[in-house]
């Protein structure tokens, strides 16, 4: 946990204060049986009733003092641990934001969410409640044993012998429970997934008459969940009675053997009463050994997982000596670009120049490398060979925030945040809070009309990923978001696939008015690219055709064949 000590050092004074409060609380707790001893020996047996009130006030003072110092201890431990977890979670999230897109290709969202939430909380426990109890159990046990030895070394042998046995049973029980808890947690996730998928896809389930199959699948997972909970109950039944028996046996042994010692005059009744209290107080730390050891082990494992992420370095990073152009015009050039990913050739010898204010269309079948061009422009990945220039500057020499700040992208997979429509449109340009700019972007994206019909219009909160909107509506908000960013380069990656032809033409008309933006339009439909200044046809990562719509039609190649498929009779008339 070396990497965690930097967080702990910030709050070392608080931990020292909490430890002091803990020791005082334990000492107060350990002094209570001594007062019990005097009440029995001096008041009950000795008849010194005058000191009874002082002794009772002493017990009251001990209780009051313990309450104050226990509260102080727990509050400080929780406060410091919460601050540590907060700082750790923030640093982890900040670090994840710096990692390259390639990292997320091999690590799923659920795994990263578990690191940020669950693992950070386990570390919170280790430096908070669990860590506090580990210290308290250790100090409490030592102090109580010392007090017991002072009263009767012979009787102290009883808890010394029985306590390790109780601790062993507790460790065995918690180890078994820990394994079952993990399985229950996994099974809970599977059960929730089955139920969630069924409820989310209820229309599909009913359309294919899959109700019986879904019920059967749910019953199977539900039975597994039941079996695991029964395994948990069996473990508790197996070990808990033994722990309870040993605890009672310890107390019984103390009373019986202590009684014999009292009869023989080797200890007083008050000593036996005080010793019995100590014996009762020393049981709970042993019972908690298993639970605490499991939680500490989980915290160590969580720290390793977090440390592994923190040691990851971004593959795509800012240059050591970045170039900072005063103005970005938006001229984009690919020079002999090759791109390889996971040992597979994606792009091969890609060459083109997109001049300022011009439009480049890119077409090709699925898997031909169209989206990879977008990924390279934004430096989600780096080229394997060749170079990409922005206004004559290699994009590797530009700071990543500057580069990406000059590009607006409408992704193929539309992602909208669970927020208002206006906030989604302002995503790429939060500083531009002018209402007119938001509305104008929506008008340009042909989104204004349907937004006006919503209950709260632009203040309507949409669900995560745009739940509640149609595919076309989500695409139009995504286009409005890109337009509102007002960048020199605008990229639309199959961004009108869910739109009708008329809406698509309206949007193209609005986009053509953005004279200061260089546009890349990636599409499967010829209608989306036919007005581009140049059109590239990709196949297996290579440019097999290029030219304007008219030039490509004259070549009667792949572009023409695509036109025939999409336009049928109209294509025949053009022959």
PyMOL commands that set and color helices and strands:
alter all, ss='L'
color gray80, all
select helices_A, chain A and resi 2-9+12-45+49-98+101-105+109-127+129-151+153-200+202-207+211-263+269-281+283-287+289-310+370-377+395-397+400-405+421-425+435-444+448-452+457-459+464-466+471-485+501-512+526-529+549-555+558-567+569-574
alter helices_A, ss='H'
color red, helices_A
select strands_A, chain A and resi 332-341+344-354+359-364+385-390+393-394+407-410+489-493+518-522+534-539+542-547
alter strands_A, ss='S'
color yellow, strands_A
deselect
rebuild
show_as cartoon
